[in-house]
Structures are given as structure tokens and as C-alpha cells.
Amino acid sequence: MDLGLLQADVAARIGVSEASVWGWESSGREPELRNLPTIVAFIGYDPRPAPKTLGERLVAFRIGKGWARPRLAAELGVDPSTLARWERGEREPTGSFLVSVSRVCPP
């Protein structure tokens, strides 16, 4: 995508420094988690592959919101270590926790 914008213009629209944009473009640095929702909104789509498993869906939802694991865990009413196991596919939520997952991060 070439909108003819300068790094300073992109930085202003996303709310980061020009140095951050330069780092993403030239040195392969990754944006901070908290910046991802704004970047996705700026480019107009989410370039990440669609999640295939419940664990991938949880990770995609959390990252799409710019949330760290403790924030989503709190929303779901579970310990962050439990959420981590769900995200890695080591465990699956059941009962009321599965209902919470469906409510908080729908498919």
C-alpha cells in the first residue's frame, strides 16, 4: 500500500514517534502490543492469518485489542496461567468459562 505518506504522517496517525515507524520499516522491529489496534485500523484490515483453533482465537482477540494476557484473563474471570494454557492448546475452557469465552471473544 502506497499512500504517499511520510513516516511523520504515519506516526501522527498511529500516535507513535517517527522513530518507531522507521524501526518497524527498516530494522524489522515489532510494534508494541498496545499499538496494534490502531495500526490495523490505519491499514484497514488485519494482516494476521485467521485463527484455526480456540487458542489461536484467544490470542488473536487479545492481540487485536492490544491487551496483555492478565487483562483478558480478568475479563474471563480466570488466572493468567489458565488463559496461557488455553492459548497454547494444552487445556480447553469448559462450562461457564466456555460461555465467558464465547461472550468476550466471539468467533
CNS distance restraints for C-alpha pairs under 8 A (distance, minus, plus):
assign (resid   5 and name CA) (resid   9 and name CA) 5.82 0.50 0.50
assign (resid   5 and name CA) (resid  10 and name CA) 6.53 0.50 0.50
assign (resid   6 and name CA) (resid  10 and name CA) 6.44 0.50 0.50
assign (resid   7 and name CA) (resid  11 and name CA) 5.97 0.50 0.50
assign (resid   7 and name CA) (resid  18 and name CA) 5.83 0.50 0.50
assign (resid   7 and name CA) (resid  21 and name CA) 6.24 0.50 0.50
assign (resid   7 and name CA) (resid  22 and name CA) 6.89 0.50 0.50
assign (resid   8 and name CA) (resid  12 and name CA) 6.14 0.50 0.50
assign (resid   8 and name CA) (resid  17 and name CA) 7.69 0.50 0.50
assign (resid   8 and name CA) (resid  18 and name CA) 5.16 0.50 0.50
assign (resid   9 and name CA) (resid  13 and name CA) 6.30 0.50 0.50
assign (resid  10 and name CA) (resid  14 and name CA) 6.17 0.50 0.50
assign (resid  10 and name CA) (resid  18 and name CA) 7.84 0.50 0.50
assign (resid  10 and name CA) (resid  21 and name CA) 7.44 0.50 0.50
assign (resid  11 and name CA) (resid  15 and name CA) 5.70 0.50 0.50
assign (resid  11 and name CA) (resid  16 and name CA) 5.00 0.50 0.50
assign (resid  11 and name CA) (resid  17 and name CA) 5.54 0.50 0.50
assign (resid  11 and name CA) (resid  18 and name CA) 5.21 0.50 0.50
assign (resid  11 and name CA) (resid  20 and name CA) 7.64 0.50 0.50
assign (resid  11 and name CA) (resid  21 and name CA) 6.21 0.50 0.50
assign (resid  12 and name CA) (resid  16 and name CA) 6.47 0.50 0.50
assign (resid  12 and name CA) (resid  17 and name CA) 7.47 0.50 0.50
assign (resid  12 and name CA) (resid  18 and name CA) 7.92 0.50 0.50
assign (resid  13 and name CA) (resid  42 and name CA) 7.52 0.50 0.50
assign (resid  14 and name CA) (resid  35 and name CA) 7.54 0.50 0.50
assign (resid  14 and name CA) (resid  38 and name CA) 5.83 0.50 0.50
assign (resid  14 and name CA) (resid  39 and name CA) 6.25 0.50 0.50
assign (resid  14 and name CA) (resid  42 and name CA) 7.05 0.50 0.50
assign (resid  16 and name CA) (resid  20 and name CA) 6.44 0.50 0.50
assign (resid  16 and name CA) (resid  21 and name CA) 7.52 0.50 0.50
assign (resid  17 and name CA) (resid  21 and name CA) 6.84 0.50 0.50
assign (resid  18 and name CA) (resid  22 and name CA) 6.23 0.50 0.50
assign (resid  19 and name CA) (resid  23 and name CA) 6.06 0.50 0.50
assign (resid  20 and name CA) (resid  24 and name CA) 6.30 0.50 0.50
assign (resid  20 and name CA) (resid  31 and name CA) 7.71 0.50 0.50
assign (resid  21 and name CA) (resid  25 and name CA) 6.24 0.50 0.50
assign (resid  22 and name CA) (resid  26 and name CA) 5.85 0.50 0.50
assign (resid  22 and name CA) (resid  27 and name CA) 7.72 0.50 0.50
assign (resid  23 and name CA) (resid  27 and name CA) 5.16 0.50 0.50
assign (resid  23 and name CA) (resid  28 and name CA) 6.51 0.50 0.50
assign (resid  23 and name CA) (resid  29 and name CA) 5.55 0.50 0.50
assign (resid  24 and name CA) (resid  28 and name CA) 5.18 0.50 0.50
assign (resid  24 and name CA) (resid  29 and name CA) 4.74 0.50 0.50
assign (resid  24 and name CA) (resid  30 and name CA) 5.94 0.50 0.50
assign (resid  24 and name CA) (resid  31 and name CA) 6.72 0.50 0.50
assign (resid  25 and name CA) (resid  29 and name CA) 7.70 0.50 0.50
assign (resid  31 and name CA) (resid  35 and name CA) 6.36 0.50 0.50
assign (resid  31 and name CA) (resid  36 and name CA) 6.84 0.50 0.50
assign (resid  32 and name CA) (resid  36 and name CA) 6.92 0.50 0.50
assign (resid  33 and name CA) (resid  63 and name CA) 6.46 0.50 0.50
assign (resid  33 and name CA) (resid  66 and name CA) 4.99 0.50 0.50
assign (resid  33 and name CA) (resid  67 and name CA) 7.00 0.50 0.50
assign (resid  33 and name CA) (resid  68 and name CA) 7.65 0.50 0.50
assign (resid  34 and name CA) (resid  65 and name CA) 7.73 0.50 0.50
assign (resid  34 and name CA) (resid  66 and name CA) 4.29 0.50 0.50
assign (resid  34 and name CA) (resid  67 and name CA) 6.73 0.50 0.50
assign (resid  35 and name CA) (resid  39 and name CA) 6.26 0.50 0.50
assign (resid  35 and name CA) (resid  66 and name CA) 6.64 0.50 0.50
assign (resid  36 and name CA) (resid  40 and name CA) 6.08 0.50 0.50
assign (resid  36 and name CA) (resid  63 and name CA) 7.19 0.50 0.50
assign (resid  36 and name CA) (resid  64 and name CA) 6.43 0.50 0.50
assign (resid  36 and name CA) (resid  65 and name CA) 7.57 0.50 0.50
assign (resid  36 and name CA) (resid  66 and name CA) 5.94 0.50 0.50
assign (resid  37 and name CA) (resid  41 and name CA) 6.20 0.50 0.50
assign (resid  37 and name CA) (resid  63 and name CA) 7.99 0.50 0.50
assign (resid  37 and name CA) (resid  64 and name CA) 5.55 0.50 0.50
assign (resid  37 and name CA) (resid  65 and name CA) 5.81 0.50 0.50
assign (resid  37 and name CA) (resid  66 and name CA) 6.04 0.50 0.50
assign (resid  38 and name CA) (resid  42 and name CA) 6.04 0.50 0.50
assign (resid  39 and name CA) (resid  43 and name CA) 6.24 0.50 0.50
assign (resid  40 and name CA) (resid  44 and name CA) 5.91 0.50 0.50
assign (resid  40 and name CA) (resid  45 and name CA) 5.62 0.50 0.50
assign (resid  40 and name CA) (resid  46 and name CA) 5.44 0.50 0.50
assign (resid  40 and name CA) (resid  47 and name CA) 7.91 0.50 0.50
assign (resid  41 and name CA) (resid  45 and name CA) 6.72 0.50 0.50
assign (resid  51 and name CA) (resid  56 and name CA) 4.97 0.50 0.50
assign (resid  51 and name CA) (resid  57 and name CA) 5.08 0.50 0.50
assign (resid  51 and name CA) (resid  60 and name CA) 6.84 0.50 0.50
assign (resid  52 and name CA) (resid  56 and name CA) 6.32 0.50 0.50
assign (resid  52 and name CA) (resid  57 and name CA) 7.07 0.50 0.50
assign (resid  53 and name CA) (resid  57 and name CA) 6.14 0.50 0.50
assign (resid  54 and name CA) (resid  58 and name CA) 6.21 0.50 0.50
assign (resid  54 and name CA) (resid  86 and name CA) 7.72 0.50 0.50
assign (resid  54 and name CA) (resid  87 and name CA) 7.37 0.50 0.50
assign (resid  54 and name CA) (resid  89 and name CA) 7.70 0.50 0.50
assign (resid  55 and name CA) (resid  59 and name CA) 6.35 0.50 0.50
assign (resid  55 and name CA) (resid  86 and name CA) 5.44 0.50 0.50
assign (resid  55 and name CA) (resid  87 and name CA) 3.77 0.50 0.50
assign (resid  55 and name CA) (resid  88 and name CA) 5.91 0.50 0.50
assign (resid  55 and name CA) (resid  89 and name CA) 5.49 0.50 0.50
assign (resid  56 and name CA) (resid  60 and name CA) 5.99 0.50 0.50
assign (resid  56 and name CA) (resid  87 and name CA) 6.21 0.50 0.50
assign (resid  56 and name CA) (resid  88 and name CA) 7.88 0.50 0.50
assign (resid  57 and name CA) (resid  61 and name CA) 5.98 0.50 0.50
assign (resid  57 and name CA) (resid 105 and name CA) 7.91 0.50 0.50
assign (resid  57 and name CA) (resid 107 and name CA) 7.44 0.50 0.50
assign (resid  58 and name CA) (resid  62 and name CA) 6.06 0.50 0.50
assign (resid  58 and name CA) (resid  87 and name CA) 6.14 0.50 0.50
assign (resid  58 and name CA) (resid 105 and name CA) 7.07 0.50 0.50
assign (resid  59 and name CA) (resid  63 and name CA) 6.01 0.50 0.50
assign (resid  59 and name CA) (resid  87 and name CA) 6.17 0.50 0.50
assign (resid  60 and name CA) (resid  64 and name CA) 5.79 0.50 0.50
assign (resid  61 and name CA) (resid  65 and name CA) 6.27 0.50 0.50
assign (resid  61 and name CA) (resid 105 and name CA) 6.35 0.50 0.50
assign (resid  62 and name CA) (resid  66 and name CA) 6.28 0.50 0.50
assign (resid  62 and name CA) (resid  67 and name CA) 5.28 0.50 0.50
assign (resid  62 and name CA) (resid  68 and name CA) 6.97 0.50 0.50
assign (resid  62 and name CA) (resid  69 and name CA) 7.20 0.50 0.50
assign (resid  62 and name CA) (resid  72 and name CA) 6.51 0.50 0.50
assign (resid  63 and name CA) (resid  67 and name CA) 5.86 0.50 0.50
assign (resid  63 and name CA) (resid  68 and name CA) 7.48 0.50 0.50
assign (resid  67 and name CA) (resid  71 and name CA) 5.96 0.50 0.50
assign (resid  67 and name CA) (resid  72 and name CA) 6.71 0.50 0.50
assign (resid  68 and name CA) (resid  72 and name CA) 6.96 0.50 0.50
assign (resid  69 and name CA) (resid  73 and name CA) 6.02 0.50 0.50
assign (resid  69 and name CA) (resid  80 and name CA) 6.04 0.50 0.50
assign (resid  69 and name CA) (resid  83 and name CA) 7.33 0.50 0.50
assign (resid  69 and name CA) (resid  84 and name CA) 7.53 0.50 0.50
assign (resid  70 and name CA) (resid  74 and name CA) 6.07 0.50 0.50
assign (resid  70 and name CA) (resid  79 and name CA) 7.63 0.50 0.50
assign (resid  70 and name CA) (resid  80 and name CA) 5.25 0.50 0.50
assign (resid  71 and name CA) (resid  75 and name CA) 6.40 0.50 0.50
assign (resid  72 and name CA) (resid  76 and name CA) 6.21 0.50 0.50
assign (resid  73 and name CA) (resid  77 and name CA) 5.93 0.50 0.50
assign (resid  73 and name CA) (resid  78 and name CA) 5.13 0.50 0.50
assign (resid  73 and name CA) (resid  79 and name CA) 5.87 0.50 0.50
assign (resid  73 and name CA) (resid  80 and name CA) 5.19 0.50 0.50
assign (resid  73 and name CA) (resid  83 and name CA) 6.01 0.50 0.50
assign (resid  74 and name CA) (resid  78 and name CA) 6.16 0.50 0.50
assign (resid  74 and name CA) (resid  79 and name CA) 7.34 0.50 0.50
assign (resid  74 and name CA) (resid  80 and name CA) 7.84 0.50 0.50
assign (resid  75 and name CA) (resid 104 and name CA) 7.37 0.50 0.50
assign (resid  76 and name CA) (resid  97 and name CA) 7.09 0.50 0.50
assign (resid  76 and name CA) (resid 100 and name CA) 5.80 0.50 0.50
assign (resid  76 and name CA) (resid 101 and name CA) 6.52 0.50 0.50
assign (resid  76 and name CA) (resid 104 and name CA) 7.19 0.50 0.50
assign (resid  77 and name CA) (resid  97 and name CA) 7.93 0.50 0.50
assign (resid  78 and name CA) (resid  82 and name CA) 6.40 0.50 0.50
assign (resid  78 and name CA) (resid  83 and name CA) 6.84 0.50 0.50
assign (resid  79 and name CA) (resid  83 and name CA) 6.56 0.50 0.50
assign (resid  80 and name CA) (resid  84 and name CA) 6.12 0.50 0.50
assign (resid  81 and name CA) (resid  85 and name CA) 6.34 0.50 0.50
assign (resid  82 and name CA) (resid  86 and name CA) 6.39 0.50 0.50
assign (resid  83 and name CA) (resid  87 and name CA) 6.10 0.50 0.50
assign (resid  84 and name CA) (resid  88 and name CA) 6.19 0.50 0.50
assign (resid  85 and name CA) (resid  89 and name CA) 6.14 0.50 0.50
assign (resid  85 and name CA) (resid  90 and name CA) 5.10 0.50 0.50
assign (resid  85 and name CA) (resid  91 and name CA) 5.62 0.50 0.50
assign (resid  86 and name CA) (resid  90 and name CA) 5.98 0.50 0.50
assign (resid  86 and name CA) (resid  91 and name CA) 5.03 0.50 0.50
assign (resid  86 and name CA) (resid  92 and name CA) 5.50 0.50 0.50
assign (resid  86 and name CA) (resid  93 and name CA) 6.93 0.50 0.50
assign (resid  93 and name CA) (resid  97 and name CA) 5.49 0.50 0.50
assign (resid  93 and name CA) (resid  98 and name CA) 4.94 0.50 0.50
assign (resid  93 and name CA) (resid 101 and name CA) 7.85 0.50 0.50
assign (resid  94 and name CA) (resid  98 and name CA) 4.83 0.50 0.50
assign (resid  94 and name CA) (resid  99 and name CA) 7.91 0.50 0.50
assign (resid  95 and name CA) (resid  99 and name CA) 6.61 0.50 0.50
assign (resid  96 and name CA) (resid 100 and name CA) 6.21 0.50 0.50
assign (resid  97 and name CA) (resid 101 and name CA) 6.21 0.50 0.50
assign (resid  98 and name CA) (resid 102 and name CA) 6.23 0.50 0.50
assign (resid  99 and name CA) (resid 103 and name CA) 6.15 0.50 0.50
assign (resid 100 and name CA) (resid 104 and name CA) 5.95 0.50 0.50
assign (resid 101 and name CA) (resid 105 and name CA) 5.69 0.50 0.50
assign (resid 101 and name CA) (resid 106 and name CA) 7.17 0.50 0.50
assign (resid 102 and name CA) (resid 106 and name CA) 4.79 0.50 0.50
assign (resid 102 and name CA) (resid 107 and name CA) 7.24 0.50 0.50
